[in-house]
Amino acid sequence: MATIAIRAEDKNRWERRAPLTPDHVAELVREHDIEVDVEASPLRVYADAEYAEAGASVGPDPGPGRVVLGVKEIPVEKVQPGRTYVCFSHVIKGQPAGMPLLRRFLEQGCTLVDYEPIVDARGRRIIFFGRHAGYAGMLDTLWALGQRLAVEGFRTPFEELRLAHHYSSLHEALDHVARVGERIRKRGLPTGLRPVAFAFTGSGNVSQGAQEVFERLPFENLEPEALAALPEDRDRPRHVLFRTVLGRAQRFRRRQGGGFDAAELQAHPERYESALDALLPHLTVLVNGVYWDPDQPRLVTREALRALWSRGDGQPKLRVIGDITCDVDGSIEANVRATDPGDPVYVYDPVAGVDRPGVEGAGPVVMAVDNLPCELPREASEHFGDSLLRFVPKLARCDWSRPLAELDLPVELRRAVVAHRGELAPEYRYLESALRGV
């Protein structure tokens, strides 16, 4: 009988997600004759007894199955020889923090399948938590805005909002945001604060999830070039927020001038730079929801923030940066460290170049939780498992002892095999240079 294992997540006390729910396990056992071993967990949003009732074997470890399903990266010391691990490994960008884990996989002769490169024919991710990262990230960003404005003396309905994990469900959270939106619509916002402008980067699942939350509030859409004139436009309504969405053509510009060319940006990112410097003075909140590659220009540089906070004309308009994608020292240079749901924000002081806890002080509040979907663990796990389920029988029945080219896997999974039997797959050999730096 084919067997899979589900490991217990152990990134931190907030990580309560699972790659498959008890309902998914019941379907695998009943309809696909797959044996499922589940590592017991006191934190997981689903009780061990629920998995046992679904037909799984629950024990103190992941069991002997060849294929181990997880969510977040595996602790280096828990990687066992010869097994196939399926998870978000955070190694494919070659960032230094992930290289010890990748080296461990290789040294132990393991196979690594990463969820992130599992995409369809158009390059769209198939298995993801992105939309739920957007939901939780936007809730936490709005909470941060309310807290920051309160310490500045602005009493707003945003102050009523809670962090995502303080809600019993996504439905409850969205309903609360809608009620806050009604208060803004009826009573408006303080005069000294208006206009309140939000900018969203990207159009993928993360950005879409964040904007779904935002759309419970009263708002008008604006083109980015209209932001600068917004304070002087007396005809604009006073009981709404303003939203602008920044596509790649609005995020990047050629260093030497000329029109934006997406193909050129892809092939020669060094020819481009961020176009956000001119927009930052006109934003109240920046919500970052785009995938970032280290070869690409940074979107918000420390230099740009230092210039903004050194102008000497009082508090800049920018209050909060919600970096939902959370690449530390990545596209948002103010993101100098990741946070967790229990302490989700800090203030980055761009003049001193340091971060300080809380929401008070010079600089923007940075929301940098690096596992946001865990704040909505049940809904996130259900959505993720629904997407993963169709691939599990193939993963369970694959003969992983065979060479990479002979693995019986659908093309979507084959592209996501980062390493096999202790060797990098051909399309991931670019990671060799990153490994040499470990």
C-alpha positions, 0 to 999 in steps of 0.5 A: 500500500502507498504511504504518505506522512504528515509532519507536525509543524514546528516553526513557532507556536503560531504555526497551526496549519496542515498540508491536508485536513482530516477530510482530505485524509479520509478521501485518500484512505477511502478512495485511493487506498493510501495509508496516511501517517500523521505526526501528533501535534498539540498545536495543529488546528485539527486535533489528532483524534480527527485524523485518527477518525479519518483513518490515519495512523497517529504517532510521535513521529512522521512514521516510516513513509517515504514521502513526508508532507509539510508546510514550512521548512524542515528543521535541519536536524530533523531531515532523515536520509533518503526521504522525499520532503514536500514543503515550502523549503525557502531555498530556491532563491538561493538566499543564505538562510536557506542554504544549510537546509538545502545542503542537509537534503543533499548530504542525506540523499533526500529528494525535495519537492517545493510547492512554490514552483508547482505552476500551470502552463501559464506559470501561475502557482497551483498550490499556495497560501498566498490569498490567505497571506493577503487576508491576514497581512491586510488585517494586520496592516490595518490594525497597525495603521489604527495603532500608529494613528492612535499614538499620534493622537488621531482617533479613527475607526481603524483603532477598533480592528484586531490582529488576524489571529484574534478573530475566530474566522475569516468571516468574522474578520471581514464582517468587522472590517465592513462595520469599520468601513461603515463608520468611516463612510458615515463619520469620515476621518480626521481633517489633519489625516485626509486624504488617506491613500493606499497603494498595492503592489502586484495582481497575484493571489497575495495582492488579491487577498489583501485587496479583498479585505480593503474592499470592505472599506469605502474607497475610490480608485486612483491612477498613481499619477493622480496621487500628488494632486489629491490633497488639493482636489476639493471635489474629492469625497472626504468619507472614503479612502483612495486605492492605487494598484502598482503594476510592473510598469508603475513599479519600475522605470528605465535608468536611462529613460524611455518606455517600460519593457517587461521583456527587457526588465526580465532579461536585464533588470540592472537597466531598471530602478524603482519608480516608487520614490516619487510616490512614497510622499503621497501614500499613507499605507504601502501594501507589498504583495509581489514576488521578488527575485534578488536580481530585480531592483528593490522597490523601497530603498533605505535611501529613499526612506532616509530622504523622506524622513530628512525633509524637515517638514514634519511627519511624512504621510507614510505611516505603515508598510505592510510587507506581506511577501516578507523578503527580509532585506529584499524588495522593501529594505525597511524590512530588516527582520521578520516578525511573528503574529505575537509581535507583528510590527516594528518601526524602522528609523531610516535616519538612524538605520535601526528598528525599534519595537512597537508603533511609535517613533520616527519612521514607518511601521513595518508589518513583516510577519513571515508566516501570515496564513497561520493566523487563519489556520483552518481556512488556509489549510482547507484551501491549500489541501484542496489544491494539493489533494489531486497530486498526493496519489502521484507523490505516494505511488511514485518510485523515488528510487528511480533516476529523476528522468524516469520518475512517474510524475505529472509535469507540474510536479516534475518541475518542482523537484529541486533535488533528487537522491542528493543531487540538484535537478538540472534546472536548479543547479544555479543554487550551487554557487549559493551553496558554496557560500555556506 
